[in-house]
Amino acid sequence: MLNNPNKIQQKQLESLEVTSEPSNSTCTLQIGLARGGTRAHNYSSVVDAVAALSTFMSKFTIGPKISDWDEHRRRWLDKNPGFPSWRPDGKPRILLVTGSMPNPNKNPTGDHYFLKGTKNQIDYCSLHGIESSTTRCTSTTSSPRIGPSSH
């Protein structure tokens, strides 16, 4: 397992990479940190590396599951009557908010896939009438969290 995953958790995670070498049956889990440095851990199998990765990722939270999304939306719209909740064609207005790291990718292939993914997102949103907003902000919380706020 990872040596002290809590210590890593407090830093901003930049990359995770799992590589397997069939010739010697080992697997390496490499963790890249945004503030510099990487940590590499060797495992005897991909299963062990994935288990370590799962343990590490369990330190991050996505936020509470929203089971009453429509009710949340209705309450928000009631509090914000000036927000147009319907498009002119009668369909609900949808805003997709996405984010990415604030710095260029260290690997040019990563930048290529980021650009390709962004283009696909824009095309999808355009085809389906979804408004899109992207941010490149850095989280300042000690525990990374993705999802709606608790209020």
N, C-alpha and C positions, 0 to 999 in steps of 0.2 A: 504494500500500500504506500501511498505518498507520505513522505516525511513531513509532518506538521502541515497539513493542508490549510489550517486556519491562518498560518503566517502568510501563505500565498494569497488567501482570500482578501486580505486587507489591501492588497495592491490591485491596480487596475489590470485586468486580464486582457491580453492582446491577441494571443493565438494559442490554439491547442493542435497538436499534430501527433498522430499515432502512425508509426511506420513498422512494418514487419519485414523481417529478413528470412525468407524460407531456407536459405542455405545453412543457417545456424540456429533456426527455430527460436529466435529471440524477437522481442517486440519492444520498441522504445516509445515512451510517452514523453513528449517535449512540451513544456508550458512556457509560453513567451509572455513577459510582463511589460506593460506599456512604459514603465519607468526604467526600463533597461534590464537586461539579463534574461537568461532562460534557465529552466531547470529541466534536466533530462533524467528519466527513471527507466531502467531496463527491467523487463519482465520475461518470464520464460514462455509466455503464450499471449496471444491476442486477447483471450478470455480474461487473463489476469490484468492486462493493461486496461481493458474496457471496464472491469470491476473497479480499478483504481480511479479511472476517469469518472465513473458514476459516483463514487464516494466524494471526489473533489467537487463535482458539479452540484451535489446535494447541498453544498454550502451556499449556493446561490438560490434566490427565490424569484418566482415569477409573479407572485402576488396572489391574492385570494381569487378563487374561481367565481366567476359571475354567472349565476344561474338565472337571474331575473333581469337580463339585459334590457328587454323592452320596457320594464318598469323604471329602470335607471334612466333610460332615454326619455321616457314620458315626463319624469320628474324634472330632468334637466331642461327639457323644452318648456315646461311650465314656468320655470324660474328665469328663462331667457326667451321671452316672447318675441323679441326682435330678430331672432335667428330664424331664417327661412328653412323649415324642416322638410319642405317638399320641393322637388324640381318642377319646372313648368310642364313637363310631360306627365305629372301626377305620381312619379316614383319618389320614394324616400330619398332625401339628400344624405349622402354618405361621405365622410371624410376619413381617409386613410392616413395615419401619422406613422412615419417610420424614422429610424435613426441609424447612424453609423458612427464609426470612430472618427474623431476630429483630425487625425493625421493621415497622410498617405500610407498606403500599405507598404511594408518593407519588401514585399515580393511583387514584381510587376504583374505576375499572373493574378494576384489578388485584386489589384486595381482593375485589371481587365474584366474579371468576373463581377466586381462591384459595379462597373460601368454597364456591363451587359444586364445585370439584375435590375439596375435602376431604369434602364431603357425598357425592359420587359414590364416593370411596374408601371411606368408612365403609359405605355401602350395599353396595358390591361385596364388601367383606370380610365383612359380616354375612350376605349371601346364600351365600357360598362357605365359611363357617366359618374365615376367616382372622383371626388376631389382628392388631391394628394399633397402632403406636406412632409418634407424631410428635414431633420435636424442633425447637426454634427456636434452636439453638446457633449461635455464630459460630466459624468456623474460625480458628485462630491460626497455621496453617502459612503459609509464604511462597508455596508453590505449591499452589493448590487441587487437591484430590484427592477423587474419589468412588469408593467401592468398598471391598472387604474389605481388612483389614490384611494385611501381608505375613507375619505369623506364623501 
